[in-house]
Amino acid sequence: MLLPICTRSMGKTLWICWMESSHLCCLIPETTATLLHVMLLGSHPSTLAGDLTYSGSVWISSEMKGLNDDCEHFECFPPGHLYSSKTGVFRRWYNPPWFSEAIPSVPYDPLVLRRAFENAVIKRLMTDVPFGVLLSGGLDSSLVASITARYLAGTKTAKHWGSQLHSFCVGLENSPDLKAAREVAEYLGTVHHEFHFTVQDGIDAIEDVIYHIETYDVTTIRASTPMFLMSRKIKSLGVKMVISGEGSDEIFGGYLYFHKAPNKDEFHHETCRKIKALHQYDCLRANKATSAWGLEARVPFLDKQFINVAMSIDPESKMIKKDEGRIEKWILRRAFDDEEHPYLPKHILYRQKEQFSDGVGYSWIDGLKAHADQHVTNKMMRNASNIFPHNTPTTKEAYYYRMIFERFFPQNSARLTVPGGATVACSTAKAVEWDSAWKNNLDPSGRAALGVHLSAYNAETPLSNMPSKVIDNIPRMIEVPRVAIQS
C-alpha cells in the first residue's frame, strides 16, 4: 500500500484504516495541507524516506521498493508513532503500560485470558471475501483455527462463505508440521489444504523472497520462503484473507531459549523487547510474504486489548519450570485446557514449540546451508568485514542472503533498516547472555537451544563448523488434492 502525499488543501478529511494493527492516514485541510500518518503495532511495516533532491519533501511507503529509485535516505517508521508533516517529527501515541517494561503484578486468571483471545479472533472474522486459517499444527495456529471453527457458524461471514473452515499448511514431505496440522484439521473438521515443497523449490524462490520482504535477516528469510510459496497457492484457490498465529511467542515467551531465563524480571524485559521488534521480524514476514501475492494476513495475538491483558499478568506465571510441569507458553495452554469442551487434542495443546522454519522440515535449513556453501567461499568470509562493515555476516548463509539484498537495495540507508546482533533460537542479543554455551552455537534455529529442543544440534560441534548435506533436486511444488474453494 503506497500512501498518497498531500500537495494541496483537499477541503476534507480522509481516513484510511485497516482493523487496528496497520496504518492510519489523515489529511487535515489547512491553508497548507498536513499529512498525519499513524503506524499501529507492527503488522504492516512502513518505511519513511526523504526526497533525493533534498527539497525537504517526505515520502511514505509500506515498501522500500516503492521509494528506492527516487529517494536516497530511508528510515523505518517506528510502530506506535505518528508523523506530522507540519512538525516533521515522530511522536509516540501508543503507550500501553507494558511499554515501560515495568514488572506487572496482575494474578493469572485462565478464563480471563481465554476470553480475551477468543474476542480477538472473533473480531477478525468480519470479512466479505473468501478466507481461511494458516495451520502449522503448533499451539498458536491450532488455537486460532479451533476458535475460528467454533465461532464461525454464528457470524455473518458464514452466511456468505459457509460455516466450514478452510485450513492451509506447507512443508517438506513428512515434515513435523504437515503431520500435526493434518491431525488438527481432522479433529476440527476443516477443509484442509496441504502443500508440499522441496528444498530446491525454496532455493529457487530465495531471490524473489528477499526482494519482497526486504531483509537479509537469516531467520526471517528461512521462514518467509515456505510462507511465500504457500501464499501463492492459497491465492490461486480464490482465498483473499487468512488468520495466522504470529505474536504469541513474543507475548508469552514461547521461544525455547526462554527456558534459560534467570528470573521473572529478565523474562518480562525480553518479551517486551521481542514485541517492540516484531515489525522487523515475524510481522515483516507475515505481512510481506502474503501481500506479495495479494493475500491479507490477520493476527489476533496482536490485538491491542489482548496484548494489554496478557502483558499485565505477573511474569512469574509465564516462567518455564520443568519440575512443576510448566513448559513454554504454559499459561496459554492451561487457559484452553478444557476437559468438558476441549479445543484441541492434549498432545497438540502441549506440543513443544517448533519454529516455522524448523517445522516445515529440518532438511530445509540444512539444504539452505549446503546451497550457501556452494556459492560463498572461505576467502569471501575472511573478507566479509571489509565488504559488509555494517551487520557483518558471520556465516556463509548470511553472506549469501546479504549479496542478494545488496543487489536489490544498494543504498546504505536500506541496509540500516535491517536489525543485527547475536541470536540463538530467535533471541535478542541480550538474552544470549543467559547461557554461556550459546556463544559457540549462535543460530536462529530452535534447534540451537541446546538442552531444550528435542532435536537439538550437537553441543560439542559449533554450528559454523557443522558439515552441510547437499540436497539433490527432487520434484517441484505439489498440492495434495483437497476440496476446492469457491470464490
C-alpha positions in Angstrom: 0.0 0.0 0.0 1.6 3.3 -1.2 0.1 6.1 0.9 -0.6 9.3 -1.0 1.2 12.5 -0.1 -0.9 15.6 0.1 0.3 18.5 -2.0 -2.5 21.0 -1.6 -5.6 21.5 0.5 -8.1 18.8 -0.1 -11.1 20.5 1.5 -12.0 17.5 3.6 -10.5 14.9 5.9 -9.6 11.5 4.6 -9.3 8.5 6.8 -7.7 5.2 5.8 -7.7 2.4 8.4 -7.3 -1.4 8.4 -8.5 -3.3 11.5 -6.4 -2.0 14.4 -2.9 -3.1 13.6 -1.8 -1.3 10.5 -1.8 2.3 9.2 -4.0 5.3 9.8 -3.6 8.2 7.4 -5.3 11.6 7.8 -5.2 14.6 5.5 -6.1 17.6 7.5 -7.4 20.6 5.5 -5.5 23.8 6.2 -4.0 26.6 4.2 -1.1 24.3 3.7 -2.3 20.7 3.9 -0.9 18.4 6.6 -0.2 14.7 6.4 -0.8 12.8 9.6 0.5 9.3 9.3 -0.1 6.9 12.2 1.7 3.5 12.5 -0.1 1.0 14.7 1.5 -2.1 16.2 3.9 -3.8 13.9 1.9 -5.9 11.4 2.3 -3.7 8.4 5.9 -2.3 8.4 6.2 1.2 6.9 9.2 3.0 5.5 9.7 6.7 5.8 12.0 8.3 3.1 13.5 11.7 2.4 13.5 13.0 -1.1 16.6 12.5 -3.2 16.6 16.1 -4.3 16.8 17.3 -0.7 13.8 19.5 -1.3 12.5 18.7 2.1 9.6 16.6 1.0 8.8 13.4 2.8 7.5 10.2 1.1 5.9 7.4 2.9 5.5 3.8 1.6 4.9 0.4 3.1 7.8 -0.9 0.9 11.3 0.3 0.1 10.9 -0.8 -3.5 8.3 2.0 -3.9 11.0 4.6 -3.0 14.5 3.3 -3.7 14.5 4.6 -7.3 13.8 8.2 -6.2 15.0 8.5 -2.6 18.4 8.3 -1.1 17.5 8.2 2.6 15.3 5.6 4.3 14.1 5.2 7.9 11.8 2.6 9.4 8.5 4.2 10.6 8.5 3.2 14.3 5.4 1.3 15.4 3.1 3.1 17.8 4.2 6.5 16.5 2.6 9.2 14.4 4.3 11.6 12.0 3.0 15.1 11.1 4.4 16.9 8.1 3.7 20.1 9.9 6.2 19.4 12.7 8.4 17.0 10.8 9.0 14.7 13.9 7.8 11.4 15.2 5.6 11.3 18.3 4.6 8.2 20.3 0.9 7.8 20.7 0.6 4.1 21.6 1.9 3.9 25.1 0.4 0.9 26.9 1.5 0.1 30.5 3.8 -2.8 29.4 5.9 -0.5 27.1 7.8 0.9 30.0 8.8 -2.7 30.9 7.8 -2.2 34.5 7.1 -5.6 36.0 3.3 -6.3 36.2 1.6 -8.0 39.1 -1.9 -9.0 38.0 -2.6 -12.6 39.1 -3.1 -15.1 36.3 -6.7 -16.0 35.5 -7.0 -18.6 32.8 -10.6 -17.7 32.0 -9.9 -14.0 31.5 -7.0 -14.8 29.2 -9.1 -17.3 27.2 -12.0 -14.9 26.7 -9.7 -12.1 25.7 -8.1 -14.2 23.0 -11.5 -15.6 21.8 -12.7 -12.0 21.4 -9.5 -11.1 19.4 -10.2 -14.0 17.0 -13.9 -13.3 16.6 -13.2 -9.7 15.8 -11.2 -10.8 12.8 -13.9 -13.0 11.4 -15.5 -9.9 9.9 -14.9 -10.2 6.2 -16.6 -10.1 2.8 -14.0 -12.3 1.0 -13.2 -16.0 1.0 -10.8 -16.7 3.9 -9.1 -19.5 5.9 -6.6 -20.1 8.6 -2.9 -20.9 8.4 -2.4 -24.1 10.3 1.0 -25.5 11.1 -0.1 -27.9 13.8 1.6 -25.9 16.5 -0.1 -24.4 19.6 -0.7 -20.9 18.3 -2.1 -21.6 14.8 -4.1 -24.6 16.2 -5.8 -22.4 18.8 -6.6 -19.8 16.1 -8.1 -22.5 13.9 -10.0 -24.0 16.8 -11.6 -20.8 18.0 -12.4 -19.8 14.4 -14.1 -23.1 13.7 -16.0 -22.9 17.0 -17.5 -19.4 16.4 -17.7 -19.2 12.6 -21.2 -20.6 12.3 -22.8 -17.8 14.2 -21.2 -15.0 12.1 -22.5 -13.1 9.1 -19.4 -14.3 7.3 -20.7 -17.9 7.5 -23.8 -16.8 5.6 -21.8 -15.6 2.7 -19.0 -18.2 2.6 -20.3 -21.2 4.5 -19.6 -22.4 8.0 -16.9 -25.0 7.1 -13.5 -23.5 7.7 -10.6 -24.0 5.3 -7.1 -24.5 6.6 -3.7 -24.4 4.9 -0.3 -25.9 5.7 3.1 -26.1 3.9 6.1 -28.3 4.5 8.6 -30.7 3.1 7.4 -34.3 2.6 6.8 -35.9 6.0 7.7 -32.8 7.9 6.6 -32.3 11.6 4.1 -29.5 10.7 2.3 -31.5 8.0 1.6 -34.4 10.3 0.5 -32.3 13.2 -1.6 -29.9 11.0 -3.3 -32.9 9.3 -4.3 -34.2 12.7 -5.7 -30.9 14.0 -7.6 -30.3 10.8 -9.3 -33.7 11.1 -10.1 -33.0 14.8 -11.7 -29.7 13.9 -13.3 -30.8 10.7 -11.8 -28.2 8.5 -11.3 -28.5 4.7 -7.6 -28.9 4.8 -5.2 -27.9 2.0 -1.7 -29.4 2.3 1.1 -28.0 0.1 4.4 -29.8 -0.3 7.6 -28.1 -1.5 11.1 -29.3 -2.0 14.4 -27.7 -0.8 15.1 -26.8 -4.4 11.8 -25.1 -4.7 12.7 -22.9 -1.8 16.2 -22.2 -3.0 14.8 -21.2 -6.4 12.5 -18.7 -4.7 15.1 -17.1 -2.4 15.8 -14.1 -4.6 12.1 -13.3 -5.0 11.5 -13.7 -1.3 14.3 -11.2 -0.4 13.0 -8.8 -2.9 9.5 -8.9 -1.5 10.3 -9.0 2.3 13.2 -6.5 2.0 15.6 -8.0 4.6 18.7 -10.1 4.9 17.9 -11.4 8.4 18.6 -15.1 8.3 15.7 -16.5 10.3 13.2 -14.2 8.6 14.3 -15.4 5.2 14.2 -19.1 6.3 10.6 -18.8 7.5 9.4 -16.4 4.8 10.3 -18.7 1.9 7.8 -21.5 2.7 5.1 -18.9 3.6 5.8 -17.1 0.3 5.3 -20.4 -1.6 2.2 -21.3 0.3 0.6 -17.8 -0.2 0.9 -18.2 -3.9 -1.0 -21.5 -3.8 -3.6 -20.1 -1.4 -4.3 -17.1 -3.5 -4.7 -19.3 -6.6 -7.6 -21.0 -4.8 -9.5 -17.8 -4.6 -8.8 -17.1 -1.0 -8.0 -13.4 -0.1 -7.6 -13.4 3.7 -6.0 -15.7 6.2 -5.8 -15.6 10.0 -2.5 -16.5 11.5 -0.8 -17.1 14.8 2.1 -14.6 14.9 2.8 -12.8 18.1 2.2 -15.4 20.7 5.8 -16.4 21.2 6.8 -12.8 21.9 4.0 -12.2 24.3 4.3 -15.5 26.3 8.0 -16.2 26.0 7.4 -19.2 23.7 10.8 -19.5 22.1 12.8 -22.3 23.5 15.6 -20.0 24.8 13.1 -18.7 27.4 13.8 -21.9 29.3 17.0 -20.3 30.4 15.5 -17.0 31.6 17.2 -16.5 35.0 14.2 -14.7 36.7 10.8 -13.2 36.0 12.2 -9.7 35.5 14.6 -10.8 32.7 11.8 -12.9 31.3 9.4 -9.9 31.1 12.0 -7.5 29.7 12.8 -9.9 26.9 9.1 -10.3 26.0 8.9 -6.5 25.8 12.0 -6.3 23.6 10.6 -9.0 21.3 7.2 -7.4 20.9 8.8 -4.0 20.1 10.8 -5.6 17.3 8.0 -7.6 15.7 7.8 -5.2 12.8 11.3 -6.2 11.8 10.9 -10.0 12.1 7.7 -12.1 12.3 5.3 -9.3 11.3 7.6 -8.4 8.4 7.4 -12.0 7.2 3.7 -12.5 7.8 2.8 -9.2 6.0 5.1 -9.2 3.1 5.3 -12.9 2.3 1.5 -12.9 1.9 0.9 -9.5 0.4 3.4 -10.3 -2.3 0.5 -12.4 -3.8 -2.3 -10.1 -2.7 -3.2 -12.1 0.3 -4.1 -10.4 3.6 -2.9 -11.8 6.9 -4.7 -11.0 10.2 -3.0 -11.7 13.5 -5.3 -11.9 16.6 -2.5 -12.4 19.1 -1.5 -8.8 18.3 -4.9 -7.4 19.2 -4.3 -4.4 21.4 -6.8 -5.4 24.1 -5.4 -8.9 24.2 -1.8 -7.7 24.5 -2.8 -5.5 27.4 -4.4 -8.4 29.2 -1.5 -10.9 28.5 1.2 -8.4 29.3 -0.4 -7.3 32.6 0.0 -10.9 34.0 2.7 -11.4 36.6 5.6 -12.9 34.6 6.2 -15.4 37.4 3.2 -17.3 35.9 4.9 -17.3 32.5 8.2 -18.7 33.7 9.1 -22.2 32.5 9.5 -24.6 35.3 10.1 -28.2 34.3 9.9 -29.6 37.8 6.4 -28.2 38.0 5.4 -29.5 34.6 5.3 -25.9 33.2 6.6 -25.8 29.6 6.8 -22.8 27.3 3.6 -20.8 27.0 2.1 -22.8 29.9 -0.4 -20.1 30.8 -1.9 -20.1 27.3 -2.0 -23.9 27.1 -3.7 -24.1 30.5 -6.3 -21.4 29.6 -7.5 -23.6 26.7 -7.2 -26.9 28.5 -11.0 -27.6 28.8 -11.8 -31.1 29.7 -15.5 -30.7 29.1 -15.4 -28.9 25.8 -11.8 -29.4 24.5 -10.3 -27.0 22.0 -7.6 -29.4 20.8 -6.2 -32.8 21.4 -4.0 -32.9 24.6 -0.8 -33.7 22.8 -1.3 -30.8 20.3 -2.1 -28.4 23.1 1.1 -29.4 24.8 3.3 -29.9 21.7 6.8 -28.4 22.1 7.5 -25.1 20.3 8.7 -25.6 16.8 9.8 -22.6 14.9 8.2 -22.3 11.5 11.5 -22.6 9.6 12.2 -25.9 11.5 8.6 -27.3 11.5 8.4 -27.3 7.7 11.2 -29.9 7.7 14.6 -29.9 9.3 16.3 -30.6 5.9 15.1 -27.2 4.8 17.6 -25.3 6.8 20.3 -27.9 6.2 19.7 -27.5 2.5 20.0 -23.7 2.6 23.3 -24.0 4.4 24.6 -26.5 1.8 23.5 -24.2 -1.0 25.3 -21.2 0.6 28.4 -23.3 1.0 28.5 -23.8 -2.8 28.2 -20.0 -3.5 30.3 -18.4 -0.7 34.0 -19.3 -0.4 36.1 -19.2 2.7 38.1 -16.3 1.2 34.9 -14.3 0.8 34.1 -15.0 4.5 37.6 -13.8 5.6 37.0 -10.5 3.8 33.3 -10.1 4.9 34.0 -7.3 7.3 35.5 -5.2 4.5 32.7 -5.9 2.1 29.9 -5.5 4.7 31.2 -3.4 7.6 27.6 -3.0 8.9 26.0 -6.1 10.3 28.9 -8.2 9.0 27.6 -11.7 8.1 29.2 -14.4 10.3 28.0 -17.5 8.3 28.0 -18.3 4.6 24.2 -18.5 4.6 24.0 -14.9 6.0 26.6 -13.8 3.4 24.6 -15.3 0.6 21.4 -13.5 1.6 23.3 -10.2 2.0 24.7 -10.4 -1.5 21.2 -10.8 -2.9 19.8 -8.0 -0.7 22.5 -5.5 -1.7 21.8 -6.2 -5.4 18.2 -5.1 -4.9 18.7 -2.4 -2.3 22.2 -1.0 -2.6 21.6 2.2 -0.6 23.3 2.5 2.8 20.0 3.6 4.4 18.4 0.4 3.1 20.9 -1.9 4.9 20.4 0.1 8.1 16.8 -0.8 8.2 17.7 -4.5 9.0 18.5 -5.3 12.6 21.6 -7.3 13.6 23.3 -8.8 16.6 23.9 -12.2 18.1 21.0 -14.5 18.4 20.2 -18.1 19.4 16.8 -19.7 18.7 15.4 -16.2 17.8 16.6 -14.5 20.9 17.7 -10.9 21.3 21.4 -10.2 21.8 20.8 -9.5 25.4 19.2 -12.9 26.0 22.3 -14.7 24.6 23.9 -13.8 27.9 21.6 -16.2 29.7 23.7 -19.3 28.9 27.5 -19.2 28.2 27.2 -22.3 26.0 25.2 -20.4 23.4 28.1 -18.2 22.4 29.6 -21.0 20.4 26.3 -22.1 18.9 24.7 -18.8 17.6 21.9 -19.7 15.2 18.3 -18.5 14.9 17.0 -22.1 14.6 15.1 -23.5 17.6 17.5 -26.5 17.4 20.2 -24.2 18.7 18.6 -24.2 22.1 20.9 -26.8 23.5 19.5 -29.0 26.2 15.9 -27.8 25.4 14.9 -28.8 21.8 14.2 -32.5 21.5 16.2 -32.5 18.2 18.9 -30.0 19.3 22.2 -29.6 17.4 25.2 -31.4 18.8 26.5 -29.2 21.6 30.1 -30.3 21.0 30.2 -29.1 17.4 29.8 -25.3 16.8 27.1 -24.6 14.2 29.6 -22.8 11.9 31.6 -26.0 11.7 28.8 -28.4 11.1 29.0 -30.2 7.7 26.3 -29.4 5.3 24.5 -32.1 3.4 23.9 -31.4 -0.3 20.2 -31.9 -1.2 19.6 -33.2 -4.7 16.8 -31.8 -6.9 13.5 -33.6 -6.5 10.0 -33.0 -8.0 8.6 -29.4 -7.8 5.8 -27.9 -5.8 2.9 -30.4 -5.3 -0.5 -29.7 -3.9 -2.1 -32.7 -2.2 -5.7 -32.8 -3.6 -8.4 -31.4 -1.3 -11.8 -29.8 -1.8 -11.5 -26.7 -3.9 -12.6 -23.3 -2.6 -15.3 -21.5 -4.4 -14.6 -17.8 -4.9 
